[in-house]
Amino acid sequence: KVSLKQPEAVTTSIYNLKGQLVRTLSSQGKAELTHEHVWDGKTDNGNVTAPGIYMYKISTLSGISITGKFIHLK
């Protein structure tokens, strides 16, 4: 969940530990103050991912960028 100072669209990208893009979640152009993206553990192609450590990058068009990592459990 991300809260912004001004309304804008948000994109969340999920990467595996090799740095490969696994999934992209977006607010589909909705300019809002609060965004919540929930990852279902699937790739952009609909394949189920393996449990493990993944990285995320949350970004906006105005240049805000937040990164981190998390553990995906099955």
RADAQUI-V516067 format. One record per pair of residues at least 6 apart in sequence whose ideal C-beta (glycine too) atoms are under 7 Angstrom apart, sorted by the first residue. I is the first residue (numbers start at 1). J is the second residue. D is the distance in whole Angstrom. If there is no record, write none. Layout:
i=<I & I>
j=<J & J>
d=<D & D>
This chain:
i=<1 & 1 & 2 & 2 & 2 & 3 & 3 & 4 & 7 & 7 & 7 & 8 & 8 & 8 & 8 & 9 & 9 & 9 & 9 & 9 & 9 & 9 & 10 & 10 & 10 & 10 & 11 & 11 & 11 & 12 & 12 & 12 & 12 & 13 & 13 & 13 & 13 & 14 & 14 & 14 & 14 & 14 & 15 & 15 & 15 & 15 & 16 & 16 & 17 & 22 & 22 & 22 & 23 & 23 & 23 & 23 & 24 & 25 & 25 & 27 & 41 & 41 & 41 & 42 & 42 & 43 & 49 & 51 & 51 & 51 & 52 & 53 & 53 & 54 & 54 & 54 & 55 & 55 & 56 & 56 & 56 & 57 & 57 & 58 & 59>
j=<34 & 36 & 10 & 35 & 58 & 33 & 34 & 33 & 31 & 32 & 33 & 31 & 60 & 61 & 62 & 26 & 27 & 29 & 30 & 31 & 60 & 61 & 27 & 35 & 58 & 60 & 24 & 26 & 59 & 25 & 37 & 56 & 58 & 21 & 24 & 56 & 57 & 22 & 23 & 39 & 54 & 56 & 21 & 22 & 54 & 55 & 22 & 54 & 53 & 43 & 49 & 54 & 39 & 42 & 43 & 44 & 44 & 37 & 39 & 35 & 48 & 49 & 72 & 48 & 49 & 49 & 72 & 72 & 73 & 74 & 72 & 69 & 71 & 69 & 70 & 72 & 67 & 69 & 67 & 68 & 70 & 65 & 67 & 66 & 65>
d=<7 & 4 & 6 & 5 & 6 & 6 & 5 & 5 & 4 & 5 & 5 & 5 & 5 & 6 & 6 & 7 & 5 & 5 & 6 & 6 & 7 & 6 & 5 & 4 & 6 & 6 & 6 & 5 & 5 & 4 & 4 & 6 & 5 & 6 & 5 & 7 & 5 & 5 & 4 & 6 & 6 & 6 & 6 & 6 & 7 & 5 & 5 & 6 & 6 & 5 & 6 & 7 & 6 & 7 & 6 & 5 & 6 & 4 & 7 & 5 & 6 & 5 & 6 & 6 & 7 & 6 & 7 & 6 & 6 & 5 & 6 & 6 & 6 & 7 & 6 & 5 & 7 & 5 & 7 & 6 & 7 & 6 & 5 & 4 & 5>
